[in-house]
Amino acid sequence: MDTQVEFGVDTFGDVTTDAAGEPLSQAQVLRNVVEEGVAAERAGLDFFGVGEHHREDFAVSAPEVVLAAIGARTERIRLGSAVTVLSSDDPVRVFQRFATLDGLTGGRAEVILGRGSFTESFPLFGYDLGQYEALFEEKVELFAKLLEQEPVTWEGKLRPSIDGRTVYPHVEHGRLRTWIGVGGSPESVVRAAHYGLPLVLAIIGGSPARFAPLAELYRKALGQFGREELPVAVHSPGHIADTDEQARDELWPHYADIMGRIGRERGWGPITRAHFEQEAGPHGALYAGSPETVAQKIAAAVRAIGVSRFDLKVSNGTLPHELMMGSIERYGTVVVPRVRELLSEPA
């Protein structure tokens, strides 16, 4: 199998705790995210992604600004969103911000467009949640036109139309690398293929192998739309320590905290340690364990789905910054080389 898979790290900039268990300020979390991005490059990773949220328990509402700060301290690693909530933003401004980031970093910017799993941005920016689907569809259509870097003529229903306008700055070399992030909807997968945009599968629960049919649907849809083969990436949470027991014991209270918090908002039942252990097992979506355990699990997912990039989400609720830094270092220097070794072996 092709071993030239890319490996990245994602963070949502969760508000974490200090040694005494007290929450850090959002400002300190932002500074820590920059250090995590620098650490990701030092560990040899290919990509660093930052999520966008508009709520108290996440510090990052402007990923491009954070990424620019990381870009000023790095030279090679690619930098992108994970995800940009396009439905409640303006496609022109999103393009301009990431084209600016691309210029500042010498062509290292990426954007992952998504609808987002949280809805706080809709009332914040005056959007109707009832138009959740329609907003995203219309704005992706416009964003796809912007990527051509030609004068844009476009007519919309929910966003004012554009008549022959050119959007600046231009991306210096080629076009802005743009992905569509999906959580499992076949319609979203086909939409990505329709616009000729690479696909990111956010796998946060259950067996990664069950997403293989979505990847296959995407590839078939690309062919039906007359498009060339494009990359498929996976985004999943995890934590790496010296042993399986250590990784899971370190992660569990923080994972339980965020899942419990979100669960109460959405009417889910409380998470149990047994469910956590199941997700951290061989067939779950949580990559928590020793370097060898995590490497074996990533290699299996890469083979099952046929992915071009694997992004490990190292932020997990209040999990402290220092533990994330250790996880990033192990991921880049131990896990990734081992995954490449495993992928080079016959299936």
N, C-alpha and C positions, 0 to 999 in steps of 0.2 A: 504493500500500500504506500501511496505517496506520503512521505514523512514531513513534507513542507507545510504542515499545519501551523497557523499562527496561534499564539497564546497571549491572552490579555487578562487584565484585572479590571473589575468594575467596583464602584462604590456609590452608594446613595448619599454619602455624607451624613449618616445617622449620627444623632447627638449621643456621644459616648460618655463613659464615666471615668473618674480618676481613681487613684488607688484606694480612696476612702469610699468609693461607690457613689460619689456625688456627680451629677451631670456637669459636663464642661460647658462653657459658653459656646454659642454658635460660632463666634469669631475664632475661638481656639480650634474648634473642629475644622473650620475652613483652612486654617494654617496647617493642621495635621494632614488634611487631604492633600495639600501641596507636597508635604514630605512623603506621603505614600506614593504619589506619582513619581517623584524623584527616585524613590526606592525601587519602584517597578522597573525603571530604566536600568538602574544599577544591577538589578537581578537578571537582566537580559531579556525581559518580556517585550512583546511587540506592540501592545496597545494598553492604554489606560482610559477607562470610560467613567464619566461622572453623571449621575442621575439628576433629574430636576424635580423638586417638590416645593410645595408652598404651605408647609405646616410646621408646627413647633418641634417635632421630633426629628426633623431633617434640616441640615444647615444650608444646603445648596439650592438656591432658587435661580441662579444665573451660572450654569455650567461653563459657558464660554469664558467668563472672567476667570474662574478657577483654572481652567485649562490653559489660558494665556499665561497665568503665573507659573504653572508647571512648565510650559513651553520655554519660558525664559531661563529655566534652570536645567533643561535637558537638551539633547542634540538629536536623538534618533527615534525615540518612542513615538508612535502615533497617538493622537489625542482626540477624543470624541465624547459625545453625549451618550447617556444610557438610561433613559431616552430623553429626547426633546418632545414635549407635549405639544405637538403641532396644532391640535384642535383648538387650543386656547391661545395660540400665538399667531403672529402674522408671517406667512411664508416669505415675504420679501425681506423682512427684518431678520428672520432666522438665517436666510441665505447670506445676507450681508454680514451678520456676526460671524458665521463660520467661514466665509470667504476671507474675512479680516484675520481670523485665527490662522487660517491656512497660510496667508501671506506672512504673518509674523513668525510662524514656525517653519517656514521653508517647505510647505507642502505636506504637513503632517496632520492636518485636520480631517475629521470625519464627523458625520452627523447620523444618528440613528433616530428616525422619526417614528413616533408612536402615539397612541391615544392616551397612554398612561393608565395605571391601575387605581390612581387616586383622582378625585374630582374637585379638590379645593380650588384649582385654578379657574374653573368655569365661573363661579359666582364672583371670584376676585377680579376677573377681567371682563365681567359682564356678558358671559355667554350662557346660552340656554342648554341645560343638560339634555333636554328633549331632542336636541339636534346633534347629539354626541356623534352618531355615525355620519350624518350629512356634512358636518363641519370637517371631519377628517378627510372624507372622500374628496371634497372640493379643494381643500388646501393641499393635499398631496398632488392633485392634478396640476395646480398652479406651480408647486415646487418643482415638479418634473420638468415643466417648461423653463423655469429659471436655470436649471442645470445646463441648458444648452448655451447659455450666455449670449443669446441673440435678443434683439428687440422683442418684447413680449406683448402680444395682443391676446387678451383672455377675458372672458365674461363669466362672472359668477352670480350666485343668488344670495349668498350669505356674507360675501366679502366684496367690496367695490371692485368693479372691472378695471382692467388696465388696457390702454390703447397705445401700442407701439412704443412702450418705454423700455429703456435699457437699464439694467440694475448693476450697480457697482458696489465694491470692487470686483473685478474679474479674478477668477482663480488663475494663478500664474501658469501652471502646467496641467493641461488636461481639464478635468472637471472635478468638482467636489465629490469625494467618496461618500455616498449616501446609502444608508440601509433602511429597511422597514423592520421594526421590531413587532413581533406578534406573540400572543400568549397561547395560541392553539386554535384559532378560528380558521377554518378552511377558506372562508371568504377573504380574510386578510392575507392569507398566503397567495391566493390567486391575484389579489390586488397588487401585491409586490411584483409578481411576474408580469402583470399587465403593463406596469410602468417601467419595467426593466431595471428594478432595484434589487440589490442583494438582500438576503433574508436573515434576520436574527430570531431564533426561537428561544423565548424565555421559558425555561423549564425549571419550575420551582417546586414541583410535587409529582410523585409517581415515577414510573420507570421511564428513563430517557428513550428507551427503545420504542415506546409507543408513539413517539413523535416522528419516527422514520417514515410513516405514510404521508405525513405533511411535507416532509422534505421531498419525497417522491412526487407528490402532487405538484409542488412548486416546479420541479424540473420538467414535468410533463407540460405544465401550463406555459413555461418559457418556450418550449418547442412549439406549442400550439399558437403562441403569439409571434412566432418567427424570431425569437430572440436567442442569443448565444447563451451558453451555460454561465451561470453566475454563482458567486460564493454563498454558502449557507453557514451561519455561525450559531453557536449555542451559548446562552448565558444561564449560569446556575450558581446557587450559593454554596459556600463551603468555608472550611477552616483547617489549617494544617499545623500539626505539632509533631513532636518526636514519636509519640505512640498514638494508637487509636483511642485508648482510654483518656489520655491527656487532652487530645483535641476535642473530644466529645464532652468531657467534663468542663473544659474551658468555655465551650460554645453554648452548652445547654441553657444556663440561666438567662443568657442574653437573647438567645433564639426564642426561648419560652416567653420572655418579656414582650418582644415585638410581635410575635404571633398572637399572643394573648390580647395585646392592645388592639391590633387590627381586627382580631376575631370578635372582640366586644363591639367594635364599630359596625361590623358586617353581619353579626348574628351567628357566628360560628361557635361551635362548642370549644371548650378549653383544650389546648394541646397537652398531650401526655408524653412522658419520657419514652414510653413504648413506641409511640408513633414517631418520635424523633429518631430513635434507634433504627426503626424500619427505614426511614428516609436516608439515614446515614449508611445503611447496609448496601449490599452489592446492587440491588435493583431500585434504589431510591434516587431522588434528585439532589440530595445533600452530600457534598463532597467533603466530609469531615473525617479526618483520620491521619494516620502516619503518611509520610511521602509515598511509600510503596502502595498503600491502600488507595490513596487518591490517584496515583498514576495509573494503576490497573483499572480503576473505575472510569477515568477520563478516556483512556485508550479504548475501552469497551464502547463508550458513548460515541466516540469519533468514528469507530468502525460501523456501529449500528445505524447511524444517521448519515454518515458521509459528509462530515463538516470540514470547512476550511479554516475555522477559528473557534477556539474554546475560550470563553471569558469567565473567570471565576469571580463571583461577587464576594469580596472579602469582608464587606461591612455587614454586620448582622446585629441590628438593634444596638444595645449599649456595649457591645464587645469593645474592650479598650483598644486604643490606638496602638499601644505597644504590642499587643497580641496580633493585631493586623500586620504590623511591620514584620514580625517574625514569620507570619503566614506567607506574606509576599516574598520574602527572602527564600524560604523553603520551596515555594512554588516555582520560582524562576531558576534556582540553582540546582535543585534536586529533582523535583517532580517533572518539569518539562523535559530535561534530558532523558529521564527514564521513560516518559511517554513516547518520545521519538524512537527510543530503542525498541519499545514494545511494538510500535507501528511498523518498524522495519522488518519485523519477523513475519513469517507466513501466518495467515489467519487460521 
